[in-house]
Amino acid sequence: MWPNHINKIPKEIFGDPAIFEMELERIFYGPEWHLVGHVSELPNKGDFKTFDLGRRPILIARGEDDRVRIFYNACTHRGTQVETSTCGNRKSFECPYHQWSFNTEGALVGCPGEKEFTPGFDKANYGLRELRMEQFLGLIFVTSSSEAPPLEEWLGEIAAPLTDILGGDGKLRLLGYHKVIYASNWKAYNDNDGYHAPLLHSAFRMLNWQGGKGRQIATQSGHNAIEAELSLPKGNRFLNDPSLIEFKGADPRQGSRVVQLFPLTVATKHLDTINLRFAIPRSVDATEVHYAYFGLESDSEEMLRHRVRQSSNLLGPCGMISMEDASIFQRVHLGTFTPGNVEFQKGVKRTDEFWSDFKQNDEASFLLKWEHYRKVMDFERRPQA
């Protein structure tokens, strides 16, 4: 089903429910790492947040021993979802069905009627099922596969630009969230390249994205990073309030950093906006994205207020960038129901083998991600006229 030319992707993979089910098993439940949080979201003992890994609900909690753990959010009795709040603080987690109770380290500590249970029943064997978790500069990653490589090996050379986004040491301060459900397949959402940035987005045109001399990094594991140079507009030709794109940070590069980790993680730094995106493939035609905004622990209150304002105006629900992206994702998804292939052109040097040097506004860097996807899904290339 897969075209022989490496810059062509079959449209049918975006809208086929059977392929979506296969993706859940091979990618979202397979040997990949998935970003689900940052430790600054759980600063206190008993803090928790819930999320979904594909269709599987998970619970992320900081225990009384100050360790962060990830569990399947399902009671070990009859499988009922235990916690339904998005986030909060608990002394324990109680299943509403039969009131089985678990402490913040996941251990079963109470179950009514225990004396009448199966002979030999032992609460120690019925704690919440813990998932494999690793951290990178405070980022919390999870995998449900024992075959996933160590996290830093999986990140590879993308660790460097990711470190830049996180301020060098990952010591962040949570500012807030917003949630969006895009009417598109997850792959259409995550195929957002550098080529479109100055063409679709007026904000990036103002910041001279197209004229920059940045670069892209693409890896065999399907990861991508854009390091873009930006230049602030002189005078007040574009905005009634130019402070919306004012740069106040200490980073002299004043640039834009976008890291996309296979399959569905995005981390960005545009000017003073630090943003992590935790995404869930809800169905073949719906993708839920939680936008989380951060400052640095060392920020002054004035700087934090500036970050909140800039984050809202660039990436918020009515931001200069987000509204334009949302309208395109659905149109891209609908277009994939027509016959044929998606074709990449900008920066494509050849169609028979891959290369490694990319400009900041190329779309060709995403071809390595698609090759990784093709191999994971075991789709064979075929000659095409």
C-alpha positions in Angstrom: 0.0 0.0 0.0 3.0 2.3 0.5 4.4 4.3 -2.5 7.9 3.6 -3.5 8.9 7.3 -3.6 9.9 8.3 0.0 8.1 11.7 -0.3 4.7 10.2 -0.8 2.4 9.0 2.0 -0.9 7.1 1.2 -3.9 9.1 2.2 -5.8 6.0 3.3 -3.8 5.6 6.5 -5.5 8.8 8.0 -9.1 7.7 7.9 -9.2 3.9 8.1 -10.6 2.7 11.5 -8.8 -0.6 11.2 -5.4 1.1 10.8 -6.2 3.3 13.9 -6.8 0.1 16.0 -3.5 -1.3 14.7 -1.7 2.0 15.7 -3.0 1.8 19.2 -1.5 -1.7 19.6 1.8 -1.2 17.8 2.6 2.5 18.7 0.6 3.7 21.7 0.8 0.4 23.6 4.1 -0.6 21.9 7.8 0.2 22.6 7.6 4.0 22.4 7.7 6.6 25.2 4.9 9.1 25.7 5.1 12.4 27.5 2.3 12.7 30.1 3.4 15.4 32.5 6.1 17.5 34.2 7.0 17.1 37.9 6.0 20.8 38.5 2.4 19.7 38.0 2.7 17.5 41.0 4.7 19.6 43.5 3.2 18.2 46.8 2.7 14.7 48.3 -0.7 13.4 47.3 -0.9 15.5 44.1 -2.2 13.6 41.0 -3.3 14.0 37.5 -5.2 11.7 35.2 -4.5 11.1 31.5 -5.1 8.4 28.8 -2.5 6.3 27.0 -4.6 5.6 23.9 -7.8 4.2 25.4 -6.1 3.1 28.6 -6.8 5.5 31.6 -3.7 6.2 33.7 -3.1 7.9 37.1 0.0 9.9 37.8 0.6 10.5 41.5 3.2 11.8 44.0 3.3 9.4 46.9 3.9 10.1 50.6 7.4 8.9 50.0 7.8 11.9 47.5 8.1 9.5 44.5 6.1 10.1 41.3 4.5 6.9 39.9 2.2 6.0 37.1 -0.6 3.4 37.4 -3.4 2.1 35.2 -6.4 4.0 36.5 -8.4 0.9 37.1 -9.4 -1.0 40.2 -7.7 -4.4 40.6 -11.1 -5.8 41.7 -13.5 -5.4 38.8 -11.6 -3.0 36.6 -13.6 0.2 37.4 -11.9 3.5 36.7 -10.8 4.8 40.1 -10.1 8.5 39.7 -12.1 10.8 37.4 -10.9 14.2 38.4 -8.4 15.8 36.0 -6.0 16.7 38.8 -6.0 17.4 42.5 -4.6 16.2 45.8 -5.7 13.0 47.7 -4.8 11.1 50.8 -6.0 8.0 49.1 -7.8 6.8 46.0 -11.1 5.0 46.4 -13.0 3.0 43.8 -16.7 4.0 44.0 -18.1 0.6 43.1 -17.1 -1.5 46.1 -15.0 1.1 48.0 -11.6 -0.6 47.6 -9.1 2.0 48.7 -5.5 2.6 47.5 -2.8 4.8 49.0 -0.8 7.3 47.0 1.9 4.7 46.4 -0.7 2.5 44.8 -1.0 -0.2 47.6 -4.4 -1.6 48.4 -5.1 -0.5 52.0 -8.8 -1.2 52.4 -11.6 -3.5 50.9 -14.9 -4.0 52.7 -15.8 -7.7 53.5 -12.2 -8.9 53.1 -12.8 -11.8 55.6 -15.2 -13.4 53.1 -12.9 -13.2 50.1 -11.2 -16.0 48.3 -9.1 -18.2 50.7 -5.5 -16.8 50.9 -6.5 -13.3 49.6 -3.6 -10.9 50.2 -4.0 -7.1 49.8 -0.3 -6.9 48.9 -1.1 -8.6 45.6 -3.9 -6.2 44.6 -2.2 -2.8 44.4 -2.8 -0.6 41.4 -0.8 -1.9 38.4 2.3 0.3 38.0 3.6 1.3 34.6 7.2 1.8 33.5 8.2 5.5 33.9 11.3 7.5 33.3 12.1 11.2 33.7 14.1 13.7 31.7 14.7 17.1 33.3 11.4 16.8 35.1 9.4 15.5 32.0 7.4 12.4 32.9 7.4 9.7 30.2 5.5 6.4 30.3 5.5 3.2 28.3 3.4 0.1 28.6 6.1 -2.0 26.9 9.1 -3.7 28.5 10.8 -3.6 25.1 11.2 0.2 24.9 14.8 1.3 25.1 16.0 3.6 28.0 14.5 7.0 27.7 17.7 8.9 27.0 18.7 6.4 24.3 15.2 6.8 22.8 15.6 10.6 22.8 19.0 10.6 21.2 20.2 13.9 19.8 16.8 15.5 20.3 17.7 15.7 24.0 19.8 18.9 23.3 17.0 21.1 21.8 14.6 19.7 24.4 16.9 20.9 27.1 16.9 24.4 25.5 13.1 24.5 25.7 13.2 23.5 29.4 15.5 26.3 30.4 18.6 24.1 30.7 17.7 22.4 34.0 14.0 21.6 33.7 13.1 23.6 36.8 9.7 24.9 35.7 6.7 26.5 37.3 3.2 25.6 36.0 1.1 28.5 34.8 -2.0 26.8 33.5 -3.7 24.7 30.8 -6.2 24.7 28.0 -7.7 21.7 26.2 -8.6 21.4 22.5 -10.2 18.5 20.6 -9.2 18.7 17.0 -11.5 17.1 14.4 -8.6 15.3 12.7 -6.6 12.1 12.8 -3.6 12.3 15.2 -1.1 12.0 12.3 -2.6 15.1 10.6 -2.3 17.1 13.8 1.3 15.9 14.3 2.5 16.6 10.7 2.8 20.4 11.4 5.9 21.4 9.6 8.2 24.4 9.4 7.1 25.2 5.8 3.6 26.3 6.8 4.7 28.5 9.7 5.3 31.9 7.9 2.6 31.2 5.3 -0.4 30.2 7.5 0.6 32.2 10.6 0.6 36.0 10.6 2.5 35.9 13.9 5.5 34.0 12.3 5.4 36.3 9.3 5.9 39.3 11.7 8.8 37.5 13.3 10.5 36.8 9.9 10.4 32.9 10.2 11.0 32.5 6.5 14.0 34.7 6.4 15.8 32.9 9.3 18.9 30.8 9.2 17.8 28.1 11.6 17.9 24.3 11.1 16.1 21.1 11.7 17.2 17.8 13.3 15.5 14.6 12.3 16.2 11.2 13.7 15.7 7.6 12.7 13.4 7.2 15.7 10.9 9.6 14.2 11.8 12.6 16.3 12.2 16.2 14.9 13.4 19.5 16.2 13.2 22.9 14.6 15.6 25.6 15.8 14.4 28.8 14.1 15.9 32.2 14.2 13.3 35.0 14.6 13.7 38.8 14.4 11.4 41.2 16.2 9.6 43.8 14.1 10.8 47.3 14.4 8.3 50.0 15.1 4.5 49.4 15.5 3.5 48.5 12.0 1.6 45.3 12.7 0.0 45.3 16.2 -1.9 47.8 18.3 0.0 46.3 21.2 3.4 45.1 20.1 4.2 43.9 23.6 2.3 40.7 22.6 5.5 39.6 20.8 8.0 41.3 23.1 11.0 39.3 24.2 12.0 39.7 27.8 14.0 36.5 28.4 17.7 36.0 29.1 18.2 33.6 26.1 20.1 35.8 23.5 18.9 33.8 20.6 15.3 35.1 21.0 14.3 32.2 18.8 11.7 29.5 18.3 12.3 25.9 19.3 9.9 23.1 18.4 10.5 19.5 19.4 8.2 16.8 18.1 8.7 13.3 19.6 7.2 10.3 17.9 4.4 9.6 18.0 2.5 12.5 19.5 4.6 14.7 21.8 5.2 18.4 21.2 7.3 20.9 23.2 7.8 24.5 22.1 9.4 27.7 23.1 8.3 30.7 21.0 9.9 33.9 22.4 9.0 33.7 26.1 6.3 31.1 25.8 7.2 27.6 27.1 4.6 25.0 26.2 4.2 21.2 26.5 1.4 19.4 24.6 0.1 16.2 26.0 -2.0 14.5 23.3 -4.5 11.6 23.1 -5.7 9.9 19.9 -9.4 9.7 20.8 -10.5 8.1 17.5 -9.6 7.9 13.9 -11.0 11.5 13.4 -10.5 13.1 16.8 -7.3 14.2 18.7 -7.4 15.7 22.2 -4.5 18.0 23.1 -3.8 19.4 26.5 -1.7 22.6 26.2 0.3 23.2 29.4 2.2 26.5 29.9 5.2 27.0 32.1 7.6 29.6 33.4 11.0 29.1 35.0 11.3 28.6 38.8 13.6 31.6 38.8 11.1 34.0 37.1 10.0 37.2 38.8 6.3 37.7 39.2 6.4 40.3 36.4 8.0 37.8 34.1 5.4 35.1 34.9 2.6 37.6 34.1 4.3 38.3 30.8 4.6 34.6 30.0 0.9 34.1 30.8 -0.2 36.9 28.6 2.1 36.0 25.7 1.2 32.3 25.9 -2.5 33.1 25.8 -2.2 35.4 22.8 0.1 33.1 20.8 -1.1 29.6 21.6 -4.3 30.0 23.7 -7.8 29.0 22.3 -8.1 32.4 20.5 -4.4 32.9 20.0 -2.8 34.1 16.8 -1.3 30.6 16.1 -3.8 28.1 17.5 -6.9 29.3 15.7 -5.2 29.1 12.4 -3.9 25.6 13.1 -7.2 24.3 14.3 -9.0 25.3 11.1 -6.3 23.6 8.9 -6.2 20.3 10.8 -9.8 19.5 10.0 -9.4 20.5 6.4 -6.3 18.4 6.0 -8.1 15.4 7.6 -11.2 15.8 5.3 -8.9 16.0 2.3 -7.3 12.7 3.0 -10.6 10.9 2.1 -9.9 11.6 -1.5 -7.8 9.1 -3.6 -4.1 9.3 -3.9 -1.1 10.3 -1.8 0.1 13.1 0.4 3.2 14.5 -1.2 6.1 16.4 0.5 8.0 18.8 -1.7 9.7 21.6 0.3 13.3 20.6 0.9 13.1 17.2 -0.9 16.4 16.5 -2.5 15.7 13.1 -3.8 13.0 10.5 -3.7 14.9 7.3 -3.4 17.0 7.7 -0.2 17.1 9.8 3.0 19.5 12.6 4.0 20.1 14.6 7.2 20.5 18.3 6.5 17.3 20.5 6.6 16.5 24.2 6.7 14.2 25.5 9.3 11.3 25.9 6.9 11.6 22.6 5.1 8.9 19.9 5.3 11.2 17.2 4.1 12.5 16.5 7.6 9.3 14.8 8.5 10.0 12.0 6.0 12.2 10.2 8.5 9.3 10.2 10.9 7.0 8.7 8.3 9.7 6.0 7.5 9.8 5.1 11.2 5.9 4.9 11.2 5.9 2.7 8.1 8.4 0.3 9.7 6.6 0.1 13.0 3.3 -0.6 11.2 5.0 -3.1 8.9 3.7 -1.5 5.7 5.6 -2.6 2.6 6.6 -0.2 -0.2 5.4 -1.1 -3.6 6.3 0.4 -7.0 3.8 2.9 -8.2 3.2 4.3 -11.6 
